[in-house]
Amino acid sequence: MTAFTPASVKPIADFSVVESLDIRLGTIRAVDAVADSKKLVRLTVSFGDHTRQILAGMKQERPNPLELVGRQALFVLNLPPKRMAGHVSEGMLFDIGYADGLTPALAVPERSLPDGARAG
């Protein structure tokens, strides 16, 4: 394993900041390349009562993003829609490592839970 020094802990935030985020478990149903982007893929994600299209910059991070189909992961759902490479993302994949320059890993549950289950 590569030597790693964790970043300093960020300043204290009020708990209401965490409570304001809607982080939910979803199952990735499809992964499609975004044609005009070197980084983006479009994830079709089931949240139990609805499906969303979420863009993630993982084309260069994973040799085969299609391996994510069927996997559960955490997503932030209550961010404003964001237009990227001509497409709209309806949330954000909650992954681990990118901010530290590491190859990101999905934030996943230890066991299968229903799509749409909330974190926190």
Summary of the structure (lengths in Angstrom):
residues: 120
radius of gyration: 14.9
end to end distance: 30.2
largest distance: 42.2
contacts: 283
relative contact order: 0.25
helix: 11%
strand: 36%
